[in-house]
């Protein structure tokens, strides 16, 4: 009798634990960085204190690009302000931060926050950050088939 009670109880538990929702969760369509034939980068925000850049990546079809955390170049540019110069490119200071598959260690950290959305944080701030009037940055992501168009953005 005791065995019958145990078997009945277990059967009831298994039947009672059935999910009410039998619909399978479909993952959002995406593409990996090395599969993307085009890369569109959209900057979402920049933290002025840490210079962390939040951005999203998509291909020309609008599919989010995943697995892009190890192949990038980020440039921080500092401009001192108004002055007279005969050169087309004004005097500035720069810091390059990069990572590639061949790198032993990456300078900075890029984390995929959600599908196609990334946060890049430099490992250290540029030394010139306090002495420059204007700070700009550019970020380039390199895939096997494509790289995004590099654009220079001004920090607000």
N, C-alpha and C positions, 0 to 999 in steps of 0.2 A: 504494500500500500504506500509506503514511504517513497519507493522508487517511482511509482506512478504519479505521486504528488510533485516530485522534483521535475520529472519529465514534462508534466502538464504546465508547471510554472515556467520552465524554460521556454516551452513552445509559445506560451502567452506573451512572454517578454519579447521574443523574436518577432512575433506578429505585431505586437503593439509598438515596436520601434521603427516600423516602416515609415519612410518619409512621405509626407503629404505632397511634396513637390518632386515629381519624377522627371522634370525637365532638366536636361543636361546644361550646364553653364558653358556657353560657347565663348572661347577666348576672343578678345578683340583682334582683328587682323593686324599684322605688323610685318616688318621686314628687317633683317639684320643689316648692320652697317656694310658688311662686305657684299651683300646682295643688291644694295641700292645703286641704281645707275644715276641718280641725282640726289643731292642732299640740300635741303632747305633748312636753314637755322633761323629761329626766331627767338630773340632775347626777351625774356619775360621780366626780369628784374636784376638789379645789381646792388649789393650791399656796399655802401660807401665806406664803412669802417673796415670790413674784411676783404673787400674787392671780390667777394664770391659772386659768381654769375649764374643765374638760373635761366635755362633756355630749353627750347624744345627742338627736336629734329624730326623731319618728315621727308618723304620722297615727293616727286611731282604729282603722284596720285593722292597725296594726303595721308599715306600710311605712316604710322609712327615708326621711327628707326630705333632698333634696340641694339644692345651690345656695342656701344660706341665709347666705352670708358677708357680705352687704352691707345687711342691714336688721335692726338690733338696737338695744336700749337695755340698758345695764348700770348698776346703781346700787350703790355701795359706801356703807354707812352705818356710822358710828362712834358708839358710846354710851360715855359716861365712867364709868358704874358707878352705884352706889347714891347717891341723893340725894332730898330731899323736893321734890315739885312738885305744884302743883294742876292741871297740864295733863294731858290724857289721853295725848298723845303726848310721851314723854320727850325732853328736850333731846338733840340729836344733830347730827353734821355729816354731810354727804353729798357725794358726787362722782358726777356722771352722765357716762357714756361712751356715745356713740351713733354710728350710721352709718345712712344711708339712700341710696336711689338718687339723691336730689337733692343729697347732700353732695358738696362739692368734695374733702374729705379726711375720712377716718374717724379717730376717736379710738380707738386700740387696733387690734388685728389679730385677725380671726377666720379660722381655717384649717380646711378640711374634711379631717380626718385620714384618714378612710375614709368609706365610704358612710353618711351619717346621723350621723357622729360628728365633733364639732367641738372645737377648742381656741381659747378666747378669751384673749388676753393684753393687758392695758391698756398703753398707751404710757408711762404713768408711774404711780407709786403715789400714792394720796391723801396729802396733807400731814399729815393728822391720824392716820395709821396707828399711829404710836408712842405717841400720847398717849391713846388710847382703850382702855378695858378690854374692850369687846365690839365685834367687827366682824361686820357682816352684809352680804349682797349679794342682789341680785335681777337676773334676766336675762329680757328679753322679746324674742321674735323676731316680726317682723311680716311676714306674707305678703300677697298680693293679696286672699285670701279670709278669712284668719283670723290670729289672734295667739294665742300660748300664754297660759294663765292665769299671771299674775305671782305668784310666791311668794317670800317673804323667807326666806333661809337664813342660819343662823349659822355663821361659820367655826369649825371645831373647835379 
